[in-house]
Amino acid sequence: MLSGQSLRLITEDVSLLKVDNEIKTKVDAFQGTITSEAEDLVANFFPKKLLELDHFLKDPIINITELKEIHSEINLTVPDPILLSNLHDGLEAQNAKKRKLEDGGGEDMVTGTKVFVMPGGMMKSNGNLVDLIEKVKPEIRTLIEKCNTVKMWVQLLIPRIEDGNNFGVSIQEETVAELRTVEGEAASYLDQISRYYITRAKLVSKIAKYPHVEDYRRTVTEIDEKEYISLKIIVSELRNQYVTLHDMILKNIEKIKRPRSSNADALY
């Protein structure tokens, strides 16, 4: 264990970090840019964006009541049934099934139709949902980027660590935590859209392989309807997050910008 004298010597040997003046000037200019941009976002951009999204939620494209209107036709015809000529009677069929089970392939008795090419060319996505997704995705990215800027601004306002008088600092930290949460939720919306495309692609592949199974076709329409409803919820959540952030920051702007009061200094 180091003695008190050794600790004092170590403390005396540690010099302050020297920063090049040119670099410091550039960093200060960057921080000033972040500050002015973030304050404009909170004061002007957030309220404008929430009004835009509220107007978007009233758009007919996102208020379709009959979900059949968003269905997409699946142009995969059901082929004519093929008669199996290698099984002549029921006994041979039972023996064949028994051999299949013994070989461990009983779970894959029906292999489906081999697909070499789609009859109608490329199997297209649901155009209605693609158009809507292309309108929603930029809004998600915008929220992530703007939250990141405001979060950096608040973090730069956090003062050095001291004992006491940290109530304002705790408000800053809570604001940063809320901004980080909104960022994460917005990123999850992008993941949700990617999962929709992947899930739909797998189902369409199943329909191509098993065109005679109606449940696969119905499942595609079900996930299309589910995605349409989810997109409307996403737009609503984006609007609500702008409202929440704008309200939260404005209510606590004094503590966010000046986390420590000067009352303590006035006592001396």
N, C-alpha and C positions, 0 to 999 in steps of 0.2 A: 504493500500500500504506500502511495506517495505521501510524504509529509506536507504540511502546509507551506513550508519554504520552497519545496520542489514545485508545488503547484503554482506558486507565485512566479517562480523563474520561468516556467513553461508559458504562463500567461503573458509575461513581459516579452518573451521571444516571438510571440505570435503577432505579426504585423497586419495592418489592415490590407485588404485586397486592393491591388492597384489596377485600375481600369484605364485603358487608353482613352484620351479625351475625345478623339474622333469617333471611336466606337460608342462611347457614352452619349455623345450628341445624337448619333443615329438611333440609339436605343430610346432615348428620351423623345425623339421625334416620332418613333413608332408608337410609343405609349400614348403620346398626344393624339395620334391618328385614331388609335383604338378608342380612346376616351370620347372624342368628338363623334365618332361613328356610333358607338354604343348608346350615347345619350340621345342621338337622333333616332336610333332604332326604338328606344323605349318611349320617347316623347311623341314620335310621329309615325314610324313605320308600323309598330305593333297595333295601334288603334285603326290605321288604314287597312291593314291586312285582315284584321278580325271582321271589319265591315265588308270587305271583299268576299271573304269566305262565307259570311252570313248570307250575302246575296247569292253566292254560288249554290248554297243549300236550297234556295228557292227555284233554281233552274229546273226546267222540265226534264232535262237529261238525267237528273239524279232523283227525280220524284215519280218514277214510273210505278203505278199501282199494280197493273197487270204484268207480272214478271214474265209472262209468256212472250212479251215483246222483245225481251233481251235474249231469247233462245237462239241458238245457232244450229243450222241444219247440218247433220252429219251425213255426208254423201258416201256412205259405205253400204252397198247393197248386200243382201243375204244371199250367198251362193246356193245353187241347187244341191239337195242332199246327195251324198255319195254312198252307194251301197258297197259294203265290204264283201268282197268275193272270196276271201281266204278263210272265212268261217262258214262251214256248210251246214252245221246243225248246232243245236243248243248244247250238246255234249262237248263238241270241240270248242265251243265258245267258253264253256266253263273251265275246260282244261287250259285254254289259253290264258284265262284270267288267273287261274291258279299258278301257272308258270310265271306270270307277270308279278304276282304278289311275292312269290318265292325269290325272284330276282331283285326285289326291293323297289320295283317301279310301279307299284300299285297306285300310288298317289297321282301318277301322271298318265293315266290311261287315255285321257282325251288330250291329244297334243295340239289341237286347234288347227287353224288354216295357216299354211306357210305364206308369209307376205313378202313378195319380191318388190312390188311397186304399187302405189296407190292407184286405183282405177281412174280417179278424177284428177291426178296430179298431186300437188302438195295439199295436205290436210290443213286448212287454215284455222287460225284461232277465232274466238268469238269476237267479231269486229266491234260490236257494241261495247263490250267490256274493254277491249284494247284502247278504244278512243277515250273512254272514261279514265282508264289507268294513266294514259299519257297526259291527261290534264291534272291528275292528282299527284303524280310523282314529283313534278317540279315544286309543288307546294310543300311536300315533305322535305325535300332537299333544302328548300329555302329556310324552313323552320330550324333545321339542324345547323345550318351555317350561321344564322342570326343568333341563335342561342349560344353557339360557341363564342361569338364575338362579345356578347354581353357578359358571358361567364368570365372571359379573360379580363374584361374591364373591372368587374367586381373583385376578382382575385388580385389585380394590381392595386386596388384600393385598400386591401387588408394591411394594417400597419404591422410593425415588428412586434414580436411576442413580449408582453410585459405582464407583471402581476397586477391584478385588479383592473377595474374600469373596462371590462371586456364585453359588456352587454351589446354594444354596437358591433363588435367583431363577431359575436354569435349570430347576429342578424345577417351579417355578410355571409357567413358560412352556410346558414340555412338557405339563403338566396342562391348561392353556388350549387348547393345540393339539389334544389328544385330545378335549376337550369340543367343540371346533369341528368336528372330523371327525365325531363322532357326530351332531351337529346336521345336518350336510350329508347324511350317509347316511340319516337319518330323513326329511329333506325329499325325498330321491330316491324313497323308498317311496311318498309321496303322488303324485309324478309318474308312477310306474309304474302306480298304480291309475287315474289319469286316462287314460293311454295305452291301458290295457286297454279302457275304455269306448269310446274313440274308434275303436280298431281293430275292436272287435266291431260297432259301429254301421255302419262302412263295409262290413263283410262282410255284415251283414243287408241293407243296401241293395243289395248285389250280388245277393243271393239273390232279392230282390224283383224286380230287373230281369232276372236270368237264372235263373229258378226251376228250369230243366231241367238246370243244371250241379250235379252232386252234390258236386264238390270244394269248392265254397263252403260247403255245409252241413257237410261234414266238418271244414273249417277252423275253423268256429265252435266245434264241440265240442272241437277240439284246443286252441284258445286258452282255453276255459273250464277245461279240465283243467290247462293250464299256469298259469293264474292261481290256481287252487286250491292247487297245489303251492307257488307263489311266496308266497302268503299265509301258509302254514305256515312257510316259511323266514323270512319277515319277523318273525313272532311269536317264532321262535327267536332271531333276531338281536337283537330288542328285549330279550329276557331276558338274552342274553349281554352286551349293552352295559351293562345295569344292574350285572351281576356285575363286569365289568371296571372300570367307573368306581368302584364301591364299594370294590373291592379296591385299586385304584391310589391313591385318595385316602387311605384309611385307612393304608396302608403309608407314605405320605409326609406325613402330616398335620402332623408336627412342623416339617418344612422348609417346608410350605405356609403354616402360620400364623406361623412365625418363621424367615424365610429367611436372616437374618443372625444368627450367634451373637454373644454378648457376650465371647467369648474374647479378641478383639483389644483391646477396651476394658480388659480386666483386666490387660493387659501394661503399662499406663501408670500 
